Amino acid sequence: MRLSGRTERPAVQGAVVRIAAGIRAGLRLGAHLCVAAWLGLALPVAAAEVTDSSVTFQGHPVHLLSAGPPKGRAVLLLHGAKFRAQTWKKLGTLDVLAGAGYRAIAIDLPGTGKSPGWRIDPKTFLAELIAQLDIGKPVVLSPSRSGNVSFPLILEHPDKVSGFVAIAPVGAQEYASKLKQSPVPALIIWGELDPLFPPSLAPTLAASFKKADVVILPKAKHPAYLDQPKLFHEALLKFLKGLGD
């Protein structure tokens, strides 16, 4: 019996290891499926490895979250007044972009999240930050309040970006008359039920670019990406793919 016990224990232990490994694999797959279900995607979206860090800019720390291959096209994610970099992680945008081969970089604007507040020059802030981050010519995604810093970049430094994703941005009406057929490829996204800025501003803003697509998300309010994450991510990936390499 003692001999039998010694020979059976490794088999039992091996079975336990295999079961444990299966459980872990199932949990990983379950997590991926949960992300996919939440985003409304047909295929599993793997949770990306997200790096939480900060850079010293103008003598102050700027907090950022990044994911995706370092050599992928950079997508710089800004945020609205009530949101922060973490919003894009919770929404799954970092996962979606990283999974598609893009380098996603979400920042906390000064005075938001983990970035302390200080007086910035909105006309130069993003141009200087992009240069310091050394991310080439990123696609800049700008919802709501962040239009205060993204529009000056698009207007004054179109050569520093490869694309512009505007989501009901502050300053849309003002800058629509200033951009004058900007050469920057643009994607204009608006919520059909936006109570702050009417969706009729979307085609007006789009007409200020040489090339721009307009996407009106149905049954979506001001932060339209929160109400329609599936449609938002689909439109974003389609736009990025259309930019080429």
N, C-alpha and C positions, 0 to 999 in steps of 0.2 A: 504493500500500500504506500509506503514511504517513497519507493522508487517511482510508482505511478504518479504520486503527488508531484514529484520534482519534474516529471516529463510533461504533466498537464498544465502546470502554472505558466510556463512561457507561452503556451498556446492561448491561454486565457488572457494573459497580459497583452499578447499581440492583437487579440480580438478587441480588447478594450482600446488599444491605441488606434486601431483601424476605425472603430466606432467614433472615438473622439475626433479623429481627423475628418471623418465624414460629417460630423456635427459642425465643425469649424467651417468646412467647405460650404455646407448648407447655409450657415449663418452669413457667410460672405455673399453667396448667391442671393440670399434673401435680402440682404442690404442693397445689393445692386438692383434687384427687382423692385424694392420699395422706392428707390430713387427714380427708377423708370416709371413706376406707377404714379408717383407724385408729379413728375414732369409730363405725364401723359404720353410717354414714348412707347413705341411698340417693342423695342429691343432694350435689353438691360444696359444701363449706363453705369460704368464702374466709378466708384467714388475715387476722386483724384487725390493724390498726395499734395496737400496744401501746406505751403511754407508761410509761417507767420514771422514777420520781421519788420524792421524799420530802417529808414535812411535819414541821415542828418542833412537837412536842406535849409539853407539860410539860417543856420544855427539852431534849428529846431528839428525834433524827430517827426517824420511822417510815417505813419503806420501803414503797412500794406500786407495783403495776402496774395500769394502767387501760386500758380499751378500750371502744369503743362511743360512740354519740352523747351529748353532754353533757346533752341534755334528756331522754334516755331514763330509765325507772325505774331507780334505782340498786339494784344487787345487791352487797352487801358480803360478800366471800369471806374467811372465816377459815380456819384450818388446824389439823391435829392436831400431836402432839408431834414426829413425825419428818418433818414436811413444812413447806412455806413457800409464799409467794405464787407462786413459780415453778412449783409443782406444778400450779396451775390453768392456767398457760400451756402447759405440756408436755402436759397431758391434753386440751387443746383447749377447755376450758370458756370461756375468754375469747373464743375465736373463735365458739363457739356462741351465747353471750349477745349479743355485739356484732352478730352476723349477724341476730339476732332483734330488734334494736332496743333492747336494754337497755344500761345503762351499768354495766359490770362493774368492780369495784374490789377487787383482792386485796391484802391487807396482810401484811407480816411482823410477827407479834406480837412485843412486846419480848423480846429475848434470842434471837431466831430470825432466820436469814437475814441480811439487811443492817440489821436494827433492833437496836441495842445493848440490853442488858438494864438495867432499873432497876426499883425497887420501885413497883408500881402498886396501885391500889385496885380489885380486880375488880368491886366493886359500882358503880363510877362510870366505869370506863375507857371502855367503848364508848359510853355516853351522851354523854360529853364529846368523844370523838373524832369521833363522827358530827356533832355540832354544829360542830366545827371544820372538818370536811371540807365542810360545807355541801352535803350530798347529799339533803336533804329527809328523807323517811321511807323508808329503804331496806328491801329484803328482806335479812335477815341469814342467811347460810348458815354453819352451825356444825358441823364434824365433831369428834368425839372430845374432846381436851383443851380445845378452845376453849369447851366448855360452861361452863367456869369463869368466863368473862367474858360469855357470851351469855345464860345463864339469869338472872343478876341484871338484865340489861337488860330482858328479856321480862317479868320479874316486877315490877320497879319502874317501868319506863317503857314500857308497851305502846303509848302514844301516839306513841312516837318511831320505830316501825317499821310497815311495811305487810305484813310476812309473815316467817315463821320457817321455815327449812329445817334440821332437826336430823338429823344423820347419826351415829347411835350416840354421842351426846354424853356426856361425863363429867358426872355429876350428874343423870342422867335419873331415877333412882329417888328421889333426894332431892327434886327439884323437882316431881315428879309430884304430890306431896302438898301442894305450896305454891301451885301456879299457880291451882287452884280455878276451872276454866272460864275460862281466859284468853281475851280477845276477839281475840287475834292469830291470823290464819289460819296454819295450820301444815302442813308436809309432813314426815312422819317417815319416814326412810329407814334401812334396816338390812340388813346382809348376812346371808343365810341361815346361813352357816357362821362367824359372828363368834365367835371363841374368848374374847374379853375380856368382852363384854356380851351376854347371851343375847337373841335376837330377840323373846323373849316380853315384853321391856320396851317394845317399840314400841307395842303397843296400850294398855299402861298409861299411857305418856306421852301418847299421842294423846287419851286420855279426859280429860286435864287441860285441853284446849282446847275451846272451843265448836264450832270447826270445824277438823278435821284429817283429812288423808289419810295412810294408811300404805302404804308400798311396801317389800316385802321382796325384795331382789335375789337371785336364785337363784345358787348356787355362788359366792357372794361372801363374803369374810372381813371383817375389821374396817374397813379402808379400802375399803368396798364399791364406791366410784366407780372405783377402779383396776381392779377385776376385771370390772365391767360398765359401762363408760363409755357405751355406746349406751343402755342402759336407764336409766341415771342421768340422762343429758341429756334423754331423752324425758320422764321424770317431772318433771324440773325445769322444762322449758319448758311442760309442761301445767299445772303449778301456777301459774307466773307468768302464763300467759294467763288462768287462771281468776280472778286478782285484778282483772282489768279495768284501766282506765286510772288 
